[in-house]
Amino acid sequence: MRVLLVYPVFPPTFWSYDKSLELVNRKVLLPPLGLITVAAILPQTWEMKLVDRNIRAVTEDEWAWADIVLFSGMIVQKTDLLSQIVEAKQRGKLVAVGGPYATSVPEEIEGADFLVLDEGEITLPEFVKAVERGETQGIFRTDEKPSVTETPIPRYDLLELDAYDSMSVQFSRGCPFQCEFCDIIVLYGRKPRTKTPQQLLKELDYLYELGWRRGIFMVDDNFIGNKRNVKLLLKELKVWQQQHQYPFRFNTEASVDLAQDEELMELMVECYFDAVFLGIETPDEESLKLTKKFQNTRNSLEETIDTLIRAGIRPMAGFIIGFDGEKQGSGDRIIEFVERAAIPTAMFGMLQALPNTALWTRLEKEGRLRHDGKQDINQSTLMNFIPTRPIDEIAQEYIKAFWELYDPHTFLDRTYRCFLKLGAPKAKPPFKLPSLIDLKALAIVVWRQGIKRDTRWKFWHHLFSIIKNNPPVWEHYLTVCAHNEHFLQYRQIVRMEIDAQLQEFKQREENKKLVPEVVLNS
């Protein structure tokens, strides 16, 4: 059996880092971990090829080679996913589709012969049996949450490694919290399931053998959901990193209670974790309580961020506008919080109701879901429900906040304040000469931010001050400065697309008002 695994295109997103990746000749931030895990679960006697369409298109030879085409993707990838299913069917191929989007709304996946839903450790073997029996269609589902201790090492060898900036590794699935808007607990449950430390270290061994020597993103939606098990992992990872001379820097996602566990923070820094994404959502406590994000109300969020920074962990944080009962000026309050807390990278989005979440269910009962317009759920997507304050007001606050957060001067100042107090790394990798690609990227950043733009004085002042006052973090600092090459472009995309969708929304509302008048006049 010849299987072609295809990963659909992402539209430009906050995390696509397009302009930043161009600096270092890379195409994509992260690889399709789900698909290469699927490839590892499928029979290893099957022949497999993988095409990440974020790197290149599928060739006609690859289409012709395949007996079956397997797709996986998220809601944000839906447009390209659905179009590629059509391409495969036009060539007479059997098509199987899985992943978060198909699992959440299988009824939207038109043209697929097989739907392989939920977690593949259980449903993929059933799919394989059906294919080997000669069946040409089927739906495979399960309510069971499998142990991940038997999940095989992902097929990293199928990737075009040079095209990626970071690799992805998963230690756990599930999250113990109950945030109303989150689909993680719907897809993976509220009981975090973890791999064993030895299992994860074998994955790192494999990446090391393949020659990988760059960053690794631990893709767990809450890396510290099971603190006991994650500490067991970190104690062994610390030794592994020392023995291998720290070949990998790690980033991950975690809940804010990380800052209340000093041992956990210290272990992470010792293992060479240098950044963590936190779901802050909003500084408005009433909104946090309404959306059941109670873990964010137990301690000062500003002090939490400060604790992490001083421990040596750079914060990345997510913020949302559009919660029910939210008062006017939420966008400004988010800007003020981000600035006070000195969070360089603040992901900002309008609230979206994801399928089957508690928020989706509540809004559906209230008749507030919108089923018009684009629904691929992105930072440049207008909210998909009717909020409790005017949508125009929310959209304008959102655009203004995004624009101001990534103003070149504002971003440099905020990043500078963060890195002045950022704790020095405890991992000590050996010195290595920068590559020509890295030197070229540095030269471009220096030219744009330190010479060409009117940030030039600020750029040099901040850089020399970091070198003088906190020298161990200067390389990390310059890397984050380079990120704004992407955000400067992306904030324009956000403004343009939200404005366009808002105008479409207003036009539809006007047309609805005209319908009764037309009926009356007739």
C-alpha positions as CSV (number, residue, x, y, z in Angstrom):
1,M,0.0,0.0,0.0
2,R,1.4,3.4,-1.1
3,V,0.2,6.3,1.2
4,L,0.6,9.9,0.4
5,L,0.3,12.1,3.5
6,V,-0.6,15.7,2.7
7,Y,-0.6,18.6,5.1
8,P,-2.7,21.6,3.9
9,V,-1.6,25.2,3.6
10,F,-1.9,27.6,6.6
11,P,-3.1,31.1,5.7
12,P,-0.9,33.9,7.2
13,T,-1.4,33.7,11.0
14,F,0.2,35.3,14.0
15,W,2.4,32.2,14.3
16,S,3.4,31.9,10.7
17,Y,6.4,34.2,11.2
18,D,6.8,34.5,7.4
19,K,9.1,37.5,7.2
20,S,11.2,36.3,10.2
21,L,11.7,32.9,8.6
22,E,12.7,34.5,5.3
23,L,15.7,35.9,7.2
24,V,17.1,32.4,7.9
25,N,16.0,30.7,4.6
26,R,13.3,28.6,6.2
27,K,9.8,28.0,5.0
28,V,7.7,26.9,8.0
29,L,7.9,27.4,11.8
30,L,6.8,23.8,12.8
31,P,6.2,20.5,11.1
32,P,3.0,18.5,11.0
33,L,3.5,16.4,14.1
34,G,0.1,14.8,13.9
35,L,0.7,13.4,10.4
36,I,4.2,12.0,11.2
37,T,2.7,10.3,14.3
38,V,0.0,8.8,12.0
39,A,2.8,7.6,9.7
40,A,4.4,5.9,12.7
41,I,1.1,4.2,13.7
42,L,0.3,2.9,10.2
43,P,1.9,-0.5,9.2
44,Q,5.6,0.1,8.5
45,T,5.4,-2.3,5.6
46,W,3.3,0.4,3.8
47,E,5.3,2.8,1.6
48,M,4.8,6.4,2.7
49,K,5.6,9.9,1.3
50,L,4.8,13.2,3.0
51,V,4.1,16.6,1.4
52,D,3.8,19.7,3.5
53,R,2.0,22.1,1.2
54,N,3.4,25.0,3.3
55,I,6.7,24.0,1.7
56,R,5.7,22.9,-1.7
57,A,2.9,21.6,-3.8
58,V,2.2,17.9,-4.5
59,T,3.7,16.8,-7.8
60,E,1.8,14.9,-10.5
61,D,4.2,12.0,-10.0
62,E,3.3,11.9,-6.3
63,W,-0.4,11.9,-7.0
64,A,0.1,9.1,-9.6
65,W,2.2,7.1,-7.1
66,A,-0.3,7.0,-4.3
67,D,-2.9,4.3,-3.7
68,I,-4.5,6.4,-1.0
69,V,-4.1,10.0,0.1
70,L,-4.4,10.9,3.8
71,F,-5.0,14.4,5.0
72,S,-5.0,16.0,8.4
73,G,-5.5,19.6,9.4
74,M,-7.0,22.2,11.7
75,I,-9.9,24.5,11.2
76,V,-7.6,27.3,10.1
77,Q,-6.4,25.1,7.2
78,K,-9.9,24.1,6.0
79,T,-9.9,26.0,2.7
80,D,-6.8,24.3,1.4
81,L,-7.8,21.0,2.9
82,L,-11.1,20.9,1.1
83,S,-9.6,22.0,-2.2
84,Q,-6.9,19.3,-1.9
85,I,-9.6,16.6,-1.3
86,V,-11.1,17.7,-4.6
87,E,-7.7,17.4,-6.3
88,A,-7.2,13.9,-5.0
89,K,-10.7,12.7,-6.1
90,Q,-10.3,14.2,-9.6
91,R,-7.3,11.9,-9.9
92,G,-9.4,8.9,-8.8
93,K,-7.7,8.5,-5.4
94,L,-9.1,7.0,-2.2
95,V,-9.1,9.8,0.4
96,A,-8.9,9.5,4.2
97,V,-9.2,12.5,6.4
98,G,-8.5,13.0,10.1
99,G,-7.2,15.6,12.6
100,P,-8.8,18.2,14.8
101,Y,-11.0,19.9,12.1
102,A,-12.5,16.6,10.8
103,T,-13.0,15.3,14.3
104,S,-14.8,18.5,15.4
105,V,-17.1,18.9,12.4
106,P,-17.0,15.7,10.2
107,E,-20.1,16.8,8.4
108,E,-18.1,19.5,6.7
109,I,-15.6,17.1,5.1
110,E,-17.0,16.6,1.7
111,G,-15.6,14.1,-0.7
112,A,-13.6,11.9,1.8
113,D,-14.0,8.2,1.5
114,F,-12.7,7.5,5.0
115,L,-13.0,9.7,8.1
116,V,-10.4,8.6,10.7
117,L,-11.5,10.7,13.7
118,D,-10.5,11.2,17.4
119,E,-7.2,9.8,18.5
120,G,-5.3,7.7,16.0
121,E,-3.9,5.1,18.4
122,I,-7.4,3.6,18.5
123,T,-9.0,4.6,15.2
124,L,-6.1,4.1,12.8
125,P,-5.8,0.3,13.4
126,E,-9.5,0.0,12.5
127,F,-9.0,2.0,9.3
128,V,-6.0,-0.2,8.4
129,K,-8.1,-3.4,8.8
130,A,-10.9,-1.9,6.6
131,V,-8.4,-1.0,3.8
132,E,-6.8,-4.4,4.0
133,R,-10.2,-6.0,3.6
134,G,-10.7,-4.0,0.4
135,E,-13.3,-1.6,1.8
136,T,-13.5,1.8,0.1
137,Q,-15.3,3.9,2.7
138,G,-15.9,4.1,6.4
139,I,-16.0,6.3,9.5
140,F,-13.9,5.4,12.5
141,R,-14.6,7.1,15.8
142,T,-14.1,6.4,19.5
143,D,-14.9,8.1,22.9
144,E,-12.0,6.3,24.5
145,K,-8.9,8.3,25.4
146,P,-5.9,6.1,24.8
147,S,-2.8,5.9,26.9
148,V,0.1,7.7,25.0
149,T,2.7,5.4,26.6
150,E,2.5,3.1,23.5
151,T,2.6,5.9,20.9
152,P,5.5,5.2,18.6
153,I,8.3,7.6,17.7
154,P,7.0,10.0,15.0
155,R,8.4,9.5,11.5
156,Y,10.6,12.6,11.6
157,D,12.6,11.0,8.7
158,L,9.7,11.8,6.3
159,L,10.1,15.6,6.8
160,E,12.2,18.0,4.7
161,L,14.0,19.0,7.9
162,D,15.9,22.0,6.5
163,A,12.6,23.8,5.7
164,Y,11.5,24.0,9.4
165,D,12.7,26.5,12.0
166,S,11.7,24.3,15.0
167,M,10.7,20.7,15.6
168,S,7.6,19.5,17.5
169,V,7.5,17.0,20.3
170,Q,4.5,16.0,22.4
171,F,4.8,14.8,26.0
172,S,1.1,15.0,27.1
173,R,-2.5,15.3,25.9
174,G,-5.3,16.9,27.8
175,C,-5.7,19.8,30.3
176,P,-7.2,19.8,33.8
177,F,-9.0,23.1,33.5
178,Q,-12.4,24.0,32.1
179,C,-12.1,27.2,30.1
180,E,-15.4,27.7,28.3
181,F,-14.0,28.6,24.9
182,C,-11.3,25.9,24.7
183,D,-11.6,22.8,22.5
184,I,-8.6,21.0,23.9
185,I,-10.7,19.5,26.7
186,V,-13.3,18.5,24.1
187,L,-10.8,16.8,21.9
188,Y,-8.4,15.3,24.5
189,G,-10.2,15.4,27.8
190,R,-9.4,17.0,31.2
191,K,-7.2,14.2,32.5
192,P,-3.6,14.8,31.2
193,R,-2.1,11.7,29.8
194,T,1.7,11.7,29.6
195,K,4.4,9.7,27.9
196,T,7.2,8.2,30.0
197,P,10.4,10.1,30.3
198,Q,12.3,7.3,28.5
199,Q,9.8,7.4,25.7
200,L,10.3,11.1,25.1
201,L,14.0,10.9,25.3
202,K,14.0,8.2,22.6
203,E,12.2,10.8,20.4
204,L,15.0,13.3,21.1
205,D,17.6,10.6,20.4
206,Y,16.0,10.1,17.0
207,L,16.0,13.8,16.2
208,Y,19.6,14.1,17.4
209,E,20.6,11.1,15.1
210,L,18.9,12.9,12.2
211,G,21.2,15.9,12.8
212,W,18.6,18.3,14.3
213,R,20.3,21.0,16.3
214,R,17.8,23.8,16.6
215,G,14.8,24.6,18.7
216,I,12.0,22.2,19.8
217,F,8.5,23.2,20.6
218,M,6.8,20.9,23.2
219,V,3.4,21.1,21.7
220,D,1.4,20.1,24.8
221,D,-1.5,22.4,25.3
222,N,-0.6,22.6,29.0
223,F,2.9,21.1,29.5
224,I,2.4,21.3,33.3
225,G,-1.0,19.7,33.4
226,N,0.5,16.7,35.3
227,K,3.2,18.4,37.4
228,R,4.4,15.2,39.0
229,N,5.1,13.5,35.7
230,V,6.6,16.6,34.0
231,K,9.1,16.9,36.9
232,L,10.1,13.3,36.4
233,L,10.7,14.0,32.8
234,L,12.6,17.2,33.4
235,K,15.0,15.6,35.9
236,E,15.9,13.0,33.2
237,L,15.9,15.6,30.4
238,K,18.4,17.8,32.4
239,V,20.9,14.9,32.4
240,W,20.2,14.1,28.7
241,Q,20.9,17.8,27.7
242,Q,24.1,17.9,29.7
243,Q,25.3,14.7,28.2
244,H,24.6,15.9,24.6
245,Q,25.9,19.5,25.3
246,Y,22.5,21.2,25.0
247,P,21.7,20.6,21.3
248,F,18.1,21.8,21.8
249,R,16.4,24.9,23.1
250,F,12.8,24.3,24.2
251,N,9.6,26.3,24.2
252,T,6.1,25.2,25.3
253,E,2.7,26.2,26.5
254,A,1.7,26.2,30.2
255,S,-0.9,27.5,32.6
256,V,-0.1,30.5,34.7
257,D,0.3,28.4,37.9
258,L,3.8,27.6,36.6
259,A,4.9,30.7,38.4
260,Q,3.8,29.3,41.8
261,D,6.1,26.3,41.4
262,E,9.7,27.4,41.9
263,E,11.1,23.9,41.5
264,L,9.3,23.4,38.2
265,M,10.5,26.7,36.8
266,E,14.1,26.0,37.9
267,L,14.0,22.5,36.2
268,M,12.7,24.0,33.0
269,V,15.4,26.6,32.8
270,E,18.1,24.0,33.6
271,C,16.8,21.9,30.7
272,Y,17.1,25.0,28.4
273,F,13.5,26.0,28.2
274,D,13.7,29.7,27.4
275,A,10.1,30.7,26.5
276,V,6.6,29.7,27.5
277,F,3.2,30.6,26.0
278,L,0.6,31.5,28.6
279,G,-3.2,31.9,28.1
280,I,-3.7,35.2,29.9
281,E,-6.8,36.1,27.8
282,T,-7.7,39.3,29.5
283,P,-6.8,41.4,32.6
284,D,-10.6,41.8,33.3
285,E,-11.3,39.4,36.2
286,E,-15.0,39.3,35.6
287,S,-14.5,38.1,32.0
288,L,-12.1,35.4,33.3
289,K,-14.7,34.2,35.8
290,L,-17.4,34.2,33.2
291,T,-15.4,32.0,30.8
292,K,-14.4,29.7,33.7
293,K,-10.7,30.6,33.5
294,F,-10.5,30.6,37.3
295,Q,-6.8,29.6,37.4
296,N,-6.0,33.1,36.2
297,T,-7.8,34.8,39.1
298,R,-5.9,33.3,42.0
299,N,-2.8,35.4,41.8
300,S,-1.7,38.7,40.3
301,L,-1.2,38.1,36.6
302,E,1.4,40.9,36.4
303,E,3.4,39.4,39.3
304,T,3.1,36.0,37.7
305,I,4.7,37.3,34.5
306,D,7.4,39.1,36.5
307,T,8.2,35.9,38.4
308,L,8.7,33.9,35.1
309,I,10.8,36.6,33.5
310,R,13.2,36.8,36.5
311,A,13.4,33.0,36.5
312,G,14.8,33.1,33.0
313,I,11.6,32.3,31.0
314,R,10.5,34.7,28.3
315,P,6.7,35.0,28.3
316,M,4.6,34.7,25.2
317,A,0.9,35.3,26.0
318,G,-2.5,35.0,24.4
319,F,-5.2,37.7,24.7
320,I,-8.8,37.6,23.6
321,I,-11.3,40.4,23.1
322,G,-15.1,40.0,22.9
323,F,-16.1,38.1,26.0
324,D,-19.8,38.4,27.1
325,G,-20.3,41.3,29.5
326,E,-17.0,42.9,28.5
327,K,-16.9,46.7,29.0
328,Q,-15.8,49.2,26.5
329,G,-12.1,49.8,26.3
330,S,-11.0,46.2,26.7
331,G,-8.5,46.6,23.9
332,D,-6.8,49.5,25.7
333,R,-6.8,47.6,29.0
334,I,-5.0,44.7,27.2
335,I,-2.4,47.1,25.7
336,E,-1.8,48.6,29.2
337,F,-1.4,45.2,30.7
338,V,1.0,43.9,28.1
339,E,3.1,47.1,28.4
340,R,3.2,47.0,32.2
341,A,4.1,43.3,32.3
342,A,6.7,43.7,29.5
343,I,5.5,40.8,27.4
344,P,7.3,41.0,24.0
345,T,5.0,38.6,22.1
346,A,1.3,39.1,22.8
347,M,-0.9,37.0,20.5
348,F,-4.2,38.8,20.2
349,G,-7.5,37.6,18.7
350,M,-11.2,38.1,18.7
351,L,-13.1,35.5,20.6
352,Q,-14.3,32.6,18.4
353,A,-16.8,29.9,19.3
354,L,-15.0,26.6,18.4
355,P,-17.2,23.6,17.5
356,N,-18.5,21.5,20.4
357,T,-17.0,23.7,23.2
358,A,-19.1,24.8,26.1
359,L,-19.1,28.3,24.6
360,W,-20.4,26.9,21.2
361,T,-23.1,24.9,23.0
362,R,-24.3,27.9,25.0
363,L,-24.3,30.3,22.1
364,E,-26.1,27.8,19.9
365,K,-28.9,27.6,22.6
366,E,-29.1,31.3,22.7
367,G,-29.3,31.6,18.9
368,R,-26.2,33.8,18.7
369,L,-23.9,31.7,16.4
370,R,-23.2,33.3,13.0
371,H,-23.0,30.9,10.1
372,D,-22.1,33.4,7.4
373,G,-18.8,34.6,6.1
374,K,-15.4,32.9,6.5
375,Q,-15.1,30.5,9.4
376,D,-11.5,29.3,9.3
377,I,-10.9,30.7,12.8
378,N,-7.8,32.9,12.6
379,Q,-6.4,36.1,14.2
380,S,-7.7,37.9,11.1
381,T,-11.2,36.5,11.4
382,L,-14.2,38.4,12.6
383,M,-15.9,36.7,15.6
384,N,-18.4,34.0,14.6
385,F,-21.2,34.9,17.0
386,I,-23.2,37.9,18.1
387,P,-21.4,39.5,21.1
388,T,-23.0,41.4,23.9
389,R,-21.6,44.8,22.8
390,P,-21.5,46.1,19.2
391,I,-19.3,44.0,17.0
392,D,-18.1,47.2,15.2
393,E,-16.8,48.6,18.6
394,I,-15.0,45.3,19.4
395,A,-13.5,45.1,15.9
396,Q,-12.2,48.7,16.0
397,E,-10.7,48.2,19.5
398,Y,-9.0,45.0,18.2
399,I,-7.5,46.6,15.2
400,K,-6.2,49.5,17.2
401,A,-4.7,47.3,19.9
402,F,-3.0,45.0,17.4
403,W,-1.6,48.0,15.5
404,E,-0.2,49.6,18.7
405,L,1.2,46.5,20.2
406,Y,3.4,45.9,17.2
407,D,4.4,49.5,16.5
408,P,8.2,49.2,15.9
409,H,9.1,51.6,18.7
410,T,6.6,50.1,21.2
411,F,7.7,46.6,20.4
412,L,11.4,47.4,20.9
413,D,10.8,49.2,24.2
414,R,8.7,46.4,25.6
415,T,11.2,43.7,24.5
416,Y,14.0,45.7,26.0
417,R,12.3,46.0,29.4
418,C,11.6,42.3,29.4
419,F,15.2,41.3,28.6
420,L,16.8,43.8,31.1
421,K,15.3,41.7,33.9
422,L,15.3,38.3,32.2
423,G,17.1,35.7,34.3
424,A,20.3,34.4,32.8
425,P,20.1,30.9,31.2
426,K,21.5,28.1,33.4
427,A,22.2,25.8,30.5
428,K,25.7,26.2,29.2
429,P,26.0,25.0,25.6
430,P,29.5,25.1,24.0
431,F,30.3,28.1,21.9
432,K,29.8,27.6,18.2
433,L,30.5,30.0,15.3
434,P,27.4,31.5,13.7
435,S,26.5,30.2,10.3
436,L,26.6,32.4,7.2
437,I,22.7,32.3,7.2
438,D,22.6,33.5,10.8
439,L,25.1,36.3,10.0
440,K,23.1,37.3,6.9
441,A,19.9,37.4,9.1
442,L,21.6,39.5,11.7
443,A,22.8,42.0,9.0
444,I,19.3,42.4,7.6
445,V,17.8,43.0,11.1
446,V,20.6,45.6,11.9
447,W,20.0,47.3,8.5
448,R,16.3,47.5,8.9
449,Q,15.9,48.3,12.6
450,G,19.2,50.0,13.3
451,I,19.8,52.0,10.1
452,K,16.9,52.2,7.7
453,R,14.0,52.8,10.0
454,D,13.5,55.6,12.5
455,T,14.0,53.1,15.3
456,R,17.8,53.3,14.7
457,W,18.7,55.3,17.9
458,K,16.5,53.1,20.0
459,F,17.8,49.9,18.5
460,W,21.4,50.6,19.2
461,H,20.7,52.1,22.7
462,H,18.7,49.0,23.8
463,L,21.2,46.5,22.3
464,F,24.3,48.0,23.9
465,S,22.4,48.4,27.2
466,I,21.4,44.7,27.1
467,I,25.0,43.7,26.3
468,K,26.2,45.9,29.3
469,N,23.6,45.0,31.9
470,N,22.5,41.5,31.0
471,P,25.1,40.1,28.6
472,P,24.0,36.4,28.7
473,V,20.7,37.1,27.0
474,W,21.8,39.4,24.1
475,E,21.5,36.7,21.4
476,H,18.0,35.7,22.6
477,Y,17.2,39.5,22.6
478,L,18.2,40.0,19.0
479,T,16.2,36.9,17.9
480,V,13.0,38.4,19.5
481,C,13.7,41.8,17.9
482,A,13.7,39.9,14.5
483,H,10.2,38.6,15.2
484,N,8.7,42.0,14.6
485,E,9.7,41.7,10.9
486,H,6.7,39.4,10.7
487,F,4.4,41.3,13.0
488,L,4.8,44.5,11.1
489,Q,3.4,42.8,8.1
490,Y,0.8,40.8,9.9
491,R,-0.8,43.8,11.7
492,Q,-1.5,45.2,8.2
493,I,-3.2,41.9,7.2
494,V,-5.3,42.0,10.4
495,R,-6.5,45.5,9.8
496,M,-7.3,44.9,6.1
497,E,-9.1,41.6,6.6
498,I,-11.1,42.6,9.7
499,D,-12.1,45.8,8.0
500,A,-13.3,43.9,4.9
501,Q,-15.2,41.3,6.9
502,L,-16.8,44.1,9.0
503,Q,-18.0,45.8,5.9
504,E,-19.5,42.6,4.6
505,F,-21.2,42.0,7.9
506,K,-22.7,45.4,8.0
507,Q,-23.9,45.0,4.4
508,R,-25.6,41.7,5.2
509,E,-27.3,43.3,8.2
510,E,-28.6,46.2,6.0
511,N,-29.9,43.7,3.5
512,K,-31.8,41.8,6.3
513,K,-33.4,45.1,7.3
514,L,-34.5,45.8,3.7
515,V,-36.2,42.4,3.2
516,P,-39.3,43.3,5.4
517,E,-39.6,46.6,3.5
518,V,-39.6,44.8,0.2
519,V,-42.3,42.4,1.3
520,L,-44.5,45.2,2.7
521,N,-44.1,47.2,-0.5
522,S,-45.0,44.2,-2.6
